[in-house]
């Protein structure tokens, strides 16, 4: 269910989707967005790389992350070195009462965005930010993957990290 009656407004599209079993690096500056993307993608059959392991691997290579957009270049370069084709980035425009989540699946070999989506609410939220971020992340992913229509509509999710419900 959405954040306290607010209806999510989404946009998104895809040119291709990854095959089940594809290994993926999931990256966002916000841990709730990262964890939600990772769980959602895992439920779609992808195999996310453990973020703590990735961070330790980068630290062992003396790579310093700044928790900024500059990190995305470092993550893409790391994916190339690790022979991982897909990186999923999540961005958060964090106005606490009106957050917006944007996601994109990036193919490292082709330097192309394969799918992308975004979600925000049609009004200010009255629930804890983390609850809203879980919902918005799932809504953005579902739109990018073509599992929900773009625009302003209800899309059923459950509290179990946004399992899709076809009803």
N, C-alpha and C positions, 0 to 999 in steps of 0.2 A: 504494500500500500504506500502511497506517496505521503509526503511530509504534511501531515495535519490538514488535509483537504486541498493543498496546493496541487495544481495539475502540471506535470512536467511538459515542457516544450522542447522538442528535440529536432535535430537535423543530422543527416548522415548519409553515407553512401559507401559502396565498395566496388572495386573492379575485380577483385578475386579474394577468396578466403583461404586460409591455410588448411592443409590437410590434417586430419587427426594424427596425433603423434609428433607433430612439429615441435621442436624445441624453441622457446621464446624467452627473450629477456623482457621483463616488465619493469618500467621505470616511471616514477613520479616523485615530485618533491614532497607529497603528502602521504604519510603511511597508510591512511585509510583508503585512499584512492589506489595506491599500489596493491594493498592486500586484496581489495575487492576485485580489481582487474585480474589479479593472479588466480583467485578462486574461480571467478566467472570463466576465464579462459580455460582453466583446468577442467571445469565441468563441460566445456565444449570439446574436450579431447586433446587439448594442447598440453605441452610439458614445460611449465615455467621454471626458469633457473631460480634457485633460492637466492634472495636478495642479500642476506647476510654473507653467504659464500662469495657472491660477486663482489660485494664491498671489501671483503677481506682479501680477495684475489687482487683487486685494484690497489689496495693499501700495500700489499706485498711487492707490488711493482712500483711503489712510490708515487702512485697517482693520487692526487688530492682532488676531491670533489667539493664544489662550492655551493651545492644546493641551488643552482641557478640554471638558466638555459644552456650555459656553457657545458654543463655536465652531459647534455645530450650528444654532443660531438664525441666526448670521451666514451660514452656508452656504445655508440655506433662503431668507433674504432676497436673497442674491446670485443664487440660481437664479431667483427671481421676476423680478429686474431683467434677467436674461439670457434670459428667456422659456424656461427649461428646466423641464419638468414633473416630472422624476424625479430624486430624490437617493437614493443608496444609502449608508447609514451602516454602519460596522463597529465594533463595540465589543469590547474585549479585557479579560477579567478575568485579569490576568497573574500568577497564581501559577506560578512558573517550571516546576514539575514537574507541574502540573495546570491548564494554561490552558483557558479557555473563550472561544469566539468567538461573538458574536451579530451578526446582520446584519438589516437591514430596508430595504425599498424604500418610499420615502415620496413620495406625490404632492403636489407643492407647491400645485397649484390647489385640490384638495379637502381638504388637510390630513389625509389618511388614509394609514395604513400599508397598502400593497397586498399585501405579502408580507414574511415574516420567518422567520428560522431561527436555530438555535443548535447548537453541537456542542462536546462535551468528551469526554475519554477515560474509560474505566471503571477506569483505574489510573494511577499515576504514569508519566510518560514517561521514556525513557532516550535520547532522540535530541535533537539541538540544537533549541532552541525554535523557530527559524525554520522548520525542516522540519515541525514539528508544526502551526505556524500556517497554513502553506500547506494542509496536509491538512484541518485543522478548518474553515478558511474555505470550501474547496470542498465539504466535507460539509454545512455549514450552508446554503450556496447551493443545492446539489442537493436538500436536503430542502425548503427554502422553495419551490422551483420544482416540486416533485412528481416529481423524477427519482429519488428514493430514498425508501424508507419511513422514517417516524419510528421512533425507538427504538434499540435496541442491535443493530446488524447490520454485516456487512461490505458495503462498497460499493466496487467496483473503481474505482480512479483510477490514472492513470499519472504518472510523474515529469514529464511534459510539462504542467505546470500543470493537473493534474486533468482531463484529457480523460475523459469518461465512457465506460465500456465496457459494452455491453448484455449481456455474457456473465455 
